[in-house]
Amino acid sequence: MDVLKIKATEDTPRIVFNPEKNTLTIEGNSFPEDTFIFYTPVFSWLGKYLEVLSDEVQFKVNIYIMYYNSSSSKILMNLFRLLDETVARGKNIVVNWFYDEDDEDSMEEGEDFKTGIELLTFNIVQKGE
């Protein structure tokens, strides 16, 4: 599989999906004009990747979003549910939700996302630790 790279804009996050390193990184702001269209390539790539992901390999999802809108929140929750379902089928997936030390809201948002997850390892990590 090829690497998926989407450059950040003022309204959209940088996304790097690296199958060789088994990582997905989403960072920046997320309030695209059409959230569904923006994230469609990510979910498409992810679906293909998860089909071939070995049970022995750990897939890391690193998220550092400073600001996002409600439609991006729904997309993120869909992402976490998909990953949680995939863990239930025996895959090893870890999500790292990063926040800045002085951004208590982002930390709490990570905790809110975490409460909707059953099996997925969901770490809330202060940036710089």
Secondary structure as the mmCIF struct_conf table of DSSP 4:
data_model
#
loop_
_struct_conf.conf_type_id
_struct_conf.id
_struct_conf.beg_label_comp_id
_struct_conf.beg_label_asym_id
_struct_conf.beg_label_seq_id
_struct_conf.end_label_comp_id
_struct_conf.end_label_asym_id
_struct_conf.end_label_seq_id
HELX_LH_PP_P HELX_LH_PP_P1 ASP A 2 VAL A 3
STRN STRN1 LEU A 4 ILE A 6
BEND BEND1 GLU A 10 THR A 12
STRN STRN2 ARG A 14 ASN A 18
TURN_TY1_P TURN_TY1_P1 PRO A 19 ASN A 22
STRN STRN3 THR A 23 SER A 30
BEND BEND2 GLU A 33 ASP A 34
HELX_RH_AL_P HELX_RH_AL_P1 THR A 35 VAL A 52
TURN_TY1_P TURN_TY1_P2 ASP A 55 GLU A 56
BEND BEND3 VAL A 57 VAL A 57
STRN STRN4 GLN A 58 TYR A 68
HELX_RH_AL_P HELX_RH_AL_P2 SER A 70 ALA A 88
TURN_TY1_P TURN_TY1_P3 ARG A 89 GLY A 90
STRN STRN5 ASN A 92 TYR A 99
TURN_TY1_P TURN_TY1_P4 GLU A 101 ASP A 102
HELX_RH_AL_P HELX_RH_AL_P3 GLU A 104 THR A 115
TURN_TY1_P TURN_TY1_P5 GLY A 116 GLY A 116
BEND BEND4 GLU A 118 LEU A 120
STRN STRN6 THR A 121 GLN A 126
TURN_TY1_P TURN_TY1_P6 LYS A 127 GLY A 128
#
